[in-house]
């Protein structure tokens, strides 16, 4: 039996058109940021690479992917607004098809600071490795890096070793890493190919050593040239660090594809058996439906109807716990459970969500969380009826659910509502944000208001007059700070999400993510911690 079609009640009007215009401003800003992350170094460095017969980082990815393959670029704006490197750091990474299967492809940007690893690059790399492991994705790593960015060594050294640990732990799980060394791989960079399952070195270009000639001379007095110390031919014929010796970069990319082609096929959990029907309502309408200001409410069902197949979904408990929408649907043919905010969380909506998570685990269905939440309801009545224990049930269920989670922040994400809706700390497989999204303990108005109440009470207890002028200035300052540190640009710069996306492309992003999380078996245990009843 097919699921019912959602009958949209939304109609465009002057207000929605104004919203779309405001959202377009955010989308223009998003495009500007995306353009900045395409930077691959100064022109002089690019021209030098060209003369050496090298491809640029993004070209390497383009050549290794199957023709017509999508590329889900991840964390493209990591470090946005920072001073150490351009947005995205000195690496490009994402998921695409190689020989008909999903592969994580990572490429050092050797033409920017020699591919040296700064803090945003490290944070991004760790997240890319985590995504590869959780979804059992082989990794192709185009290596060209001088290792740690030494001025930032204090920030990155202690955590940087996790990259090598991840490579070998994936290897233990049968998830291979193919390192294609296109240039220098010095110091810590040398351990990337050293820990990999397969290595390809480009003749006369790959230089892999723990210490280059100057450091060797300083440490031991030995005078040695780069080629005999760590050249591709030496590693292929003497040290054995290179498994394959490529004549040039295109030859290396060919070898990488051939290695992927002979890997064990993925143990996919589910593959769609039919061609899905698109939604009955246009994706372009999303920018009129979702308000740019998260304080303005909207019916989340209208968004769901524009991303699920044929606009069909079966809502679970539609008449109870109405501020949380729970439903089953398909996206690009992949079955999914959806948990979506339609207002503040009450006790009944929290219990409804926990129940639905149990059912999705029984059915082995991934869960999509659509976040637009100010938190749990507060007040005497709600405390007395046990909002804490009911909210804890939902957080318990989210924490212990073992089906894949995908989170999309489409508006506000405040307080414990972020936790209950599978925020970053709850390790969803993927987490994306709309450009209008906000994340914080609470909204700027609420935070400033709470601080003012506390200050008034403190002044009253101390028996001193309350300074209204100073309080107004502090209130304005706090609101500005919260606005600055809770918007989508700040969040994505901190690697709190995997990217900010155009709402009109939501369905395609989710389709790729659902295909990726179905790349490996889903085996939920359906066990939880103690539910406080």
Order of alpha helices (4+ residues) and beta strands (2+ residues): alpha-alpha-alpha-beta-beta-beta-alpha-beta-alpha-alpha-beta-alpha-beta-beta-alpha-alpha-beta-alpha-alpha-alpha-beta-beta-beta-alpha-beta-alpha-alpha-beta-alpha-beta-beta-alpha-alpha-alpha-beta-alpha
